[in-house]
Amino acid sequence: MSFTVAIDGPAAAGKGTISKAVAAHFGFAHLDTGLLYRAVGKRLLSGEDAVLAAKDLRAEDLDVDGLRTPEVAQAASRVAVEPEVRQALVDFQRAFAARSGGAVLDGRDIGTVICPEAHAKLFVTASAEVRAERRFKELTEGGLETDFDTVLADVKARDERDQSRATAPLKPADDAVTIDTSGLSIEAAIAAAVAVVQKARG
């Protein structure tokens, strides 16, 4: 039996961490849909056509190195505004969501566009400053040289692009439960998400 959990939210809000934990708790499969766009963005940076790359995307493309760099993140955000790219990736995501045994998908338009009939929907968010601080720490610990102001500007630019795009803008689904992680510990945020999914399962 399939049970779909849709978790949306802006960059560095904690949705990836929460999604993985929720999937592990319930024994569901997990898909970070942002990796699909990062994989296409990485291939774009290599000189490939974004639409053709999206149509040709395979599961192994999500395991290549270098998908988490700021350059790839920006490329992913750019290709994500292209309707043909989004359409090419919709089928991939919906097939994953329908798999038996349950699935958790995290992204920016899962509850609104990809899986509007999801059994449980969450919108995970946090202030831009808190998210930039998390991303700055992640990048510098990974050996990348940057500064907080640059990361904050990137976060805000990405938010603006994601929220204002004509196709599948970032926004909470009408029936999504919002979790603001700005002042929450990881454990508290995960517990809140697990409770939402548990209630939806009945």
C-alpha positions as CSV (number, residue, x, y, z in Angstrom):
1,M,0.0,0.0,0.0
2,S,1.3,3.5,-0.8
3,F,1.4,6.3,1.6
4,T,2.9,9.6,0.4
5,V,4.4,12.3,2.6
6,A,5.1,15.7,0.9
7,I,7.5,18.0,2.6
8,D,8.2,21.4,1.1
9,G,10.1,24.5,2.1
10,P,12.9,26.9,1.2
11,A,16.6,26.1,1.1
12,A,18.3,25.2,4.4
13,A,15.1,25.2,6.4
14,G,15.8,21.6,7.6
15,K,13.4,19.8,5.3
16,G,16.0,17.3,4.1
17,T,17.1,16.3,7.6
18,I,13.4,16.1,8.7
19,S,12.4,14.1,5.6
20,K,15.2,11.5,6.0
21,A,14.3,11.1,9.7
22,V,10.6,10.8,9.0
23,A,11.3,8.2,6.3
24,A,13.6,6.2,8.6
25,H,11.0,6.4,11.5
26,F,8.2,4.9,9.3
27,G,10.3,2.7,7.1
28,F,9.4,4.7,4.0
29,A,11.6,5.4,0.9
30,H,13.0,9.0,0.6
31,L,13.5,11.2,-2.4
32,D,15.3,14.6,-2.2
33,T,13.7,16.1,-5.3
34,G,16.1,19.0,-5.2
35,L,18.8,16.6,-6.2
36,L,16.9,16.0,-9.5
37,Y,17.3,19.7,-10.3
38,R,20.9,19.8,-9.0
39,A,21.7,16.9,-11.3
40,V,20.2,18.7,-14.3
41,G,22.0,21.9,-13.2
42,K,25.3,20.2,-13.0
43,R,24.9,18.8,-16.5
44,L,23.9,22.3,-17.7
45,L,27.2,23.6,-16.3
46,S,28.9,20.8,-18.3
47,G,27.5,22.3,-21.5
48,E,24.4,20.0,-21.9
49,D,21.0,21.2,-22.8
50,A,18.8,21.4,-19.6
51,V,15.7,19.9,-21.1
52,L,17.5,17.0,-22.7
53,A,19.3,16.4,-19.5
54,A,16.1,16.3,-17.5
55,K,14.4,13.9,-20.0
56,D,17.5,11.6,-19.8
57,L,17.9,11.7,-16.0
58,R,18.5,8.4,-14.2
59,A,18.6,7.4,-10.6
60,E,22.5,7.1,-10.7
61,D,22.7,10.8,-11.7
62,L,21.7,11.6,-8.1
63,D,24.8,9.9,-6.7
64,V,27.5,11.9,-8.5
65,D,29.9,14.1,-6.6
66,G,29.6,17.9,-6.5
67,L,25.8,18.3,-6.4
68,R,26.0,20.3,-3.2
69,T,28.2,23.2,-4.4
70,P,26.8,26.8,-4.5
71,E,27.4,26.9,-8.3
72,V,25.3,23.8,-8.8
73,A,22.6,25.1,-6.4
74,Q,22.3,28.3,-8.4
75,A,22.2,26.4,-11.7
76,A,19.5,24.1,-10.2
77,S,17.4,27.2,-9.3
78,R,17.8,28.5,-12.9
79,V,16.8,25.3,-14.6
80,A,13.9,24.9,-12.2
81,V,12.1,27.9,-13.7
82,E,12.0,26.1,-17.1
83,P,8.5,24.5,-17.6
84,E,9.9,21.8,-19.9
85,V,12.5,20.8,-17.3
86,R,9.9,20.6,-14.6
87,Q,7.5,18.6,-16.7
88,A,10.3,16.1,-17.6
89,L,10.9,15.5,-13.9
90,V,7.3,15.3,-12.8
91,D,6.9,11.7,-14.0
92,F,10.0,10.6,-12.2
93,Q,8.7,12.0,-8.9
94,R,5.2,10.8,-9.2
95,A,6.3,7.2,-9.9
96,F,8.5,7.4,-6.8
97,A,5.6,8.7,-4.7
98,A,3.3,5.9,-5.8
99,R,5.7,3.1,-4.8
100,S,4.3,0.6,-2.3
101,G,5.6,0.7,1.3
102,G,5.4,4.5,1.6
103,A,7.4,7.4,0.3
104,V,8.6,10.8,1.6
105,L,9.4,13.4,-1.0
106,D,10.9,16.8,-0.1
107,G,11.2,19.7,-2.4
108,R,9.4,23.0,-3.2
109,D,6.2,22.0,-5.0
110,I,5.5,18.4,-3.8
111,G,2.3,19.2,-1.9
112,T,1.1,21.8,-4.4
113,V,2.0,20.3,-7.8
114,I,3.7,16.8,-7.8
115,C,1.5,15.1,-5.1
116,P,-1.5,17.3,-4.3
117,E,-3.2,14.1,-3.0
118,A,-0.4,13.3,-0.6
119,H,-1.6,11.7,2.6
120,A,0.4,14.1,4.8
121,K,1.8,17.5,3.8
122,L,4.3,19.6,5.7
123,F,5.9,23.0,5.0
124,V,9.2,23.4,6.7
125,T,10.5,27.0,7.0
126,A,12.8,29.3,9.0
127,S,14.0,32.9,8.8
128,A,16.4,33.8,6.0
129,E,19.1,34.7,8.5
130,V,18.8,31.4,10.4
131,R,18.9,29.5,7.1
132,A,21.9,31.4,5.8
133,E,23.7,30.7,9.1
134,R,23.1,27.0,8.7
135,R,24.2,27.0,5.0
136,F,27.3,29.1,5.8
137,K,28.3,26.6,8.5
138,E,27.7,23.7,6.1
139,L,29.8,25.3,3.3
140,T,32.7,26.4,5.5
141,E,32.9,23.0,7.3
142,G,33.0,21.5,3.8
143,G,36.1,23.5,3.0
144,L,34.5,26.2,0.8
145,E,35.6,29.8,1.3
146,T,32.8,32.2,1.6
147,D,31.3,34.8,4.0
148,F,28.0,35.1,5.7
149,D,26.7,38.1,3.7
150,T,27.3,36.3,0.4
151,V,25.5,33.2,1.6
152,L,22.6,35.4,3.0
153,A,22.3,37.2,-0.4
154,D,22.3,33.8,-2.2
155,V,19.5,32.5,0.1
156,K,17.4,35.6,-0.4
157,A,18.0,35.6,-4.2
158,R,17.0,31.9,-4.4
159,D,13.9,32.5,-2.3
160,E,12.8,35.3,-4.6
161,R,13.4,33.2,-7.7
162,D,11.6,30.2,-6.2
163,Q,8.6,32.2,-4.9
164,S,8.1,34.3,-8.0
165,R,8.5,31.8,-10.8
166,A,5.4,31.3,-13.0
167,T,5.5,27.5,-12.9
168,A,5.1,25.8,-9.5
169,P,6.2,28.6,-7.2
170,L,7.3,27.8,-3.7
171,K,4.4,28.1,-1.3
172,P,2.7,26.0,1.3
173,A,-0.2,23.8,0.1
174,D,-3.5,25.0,1.6
175,D,-3.7,21.8,3.7
176,A,0.0,21.6,4.7
177,V,1.1,21.8,8.4
178,T,3.8,24.5,8.7
179,I,6.8,23.8,11.0
180,D,9.1,26.8,11.6
181,T,12.5,25.5,12.6
182,S,14.1,28.9,13.4
183,G,14.0,28.3,17.2
184,L,13.7,24.5,17.2
185,S,16.3,21.8,17.9
186,I,16.6,19.2,15.2
187,E,15.1,16.6,17.6
188,A,12.1,18.9,18.3
189,A,11.5,19.6,14.6
190,I,11.7,15.9,13.7
191,A,9.3,15.0,16.6
192,A,6.8,17.6,15.3
193,A,7.0,16.2,11.8
194,V,6.6,12.6,12.9
195,A,3.5,13.6,14.9
196,V,1.9,15.1,11.8
197,V,2.5,12.0,9.8
198,Q,1.4,9.7,12.6
199,K,-1.9,11.6,12.9
200,A,-2.4,11.4,9.1
201,R,-1.9,7.6,9.2
202,G,-4.7,7.4,11.8
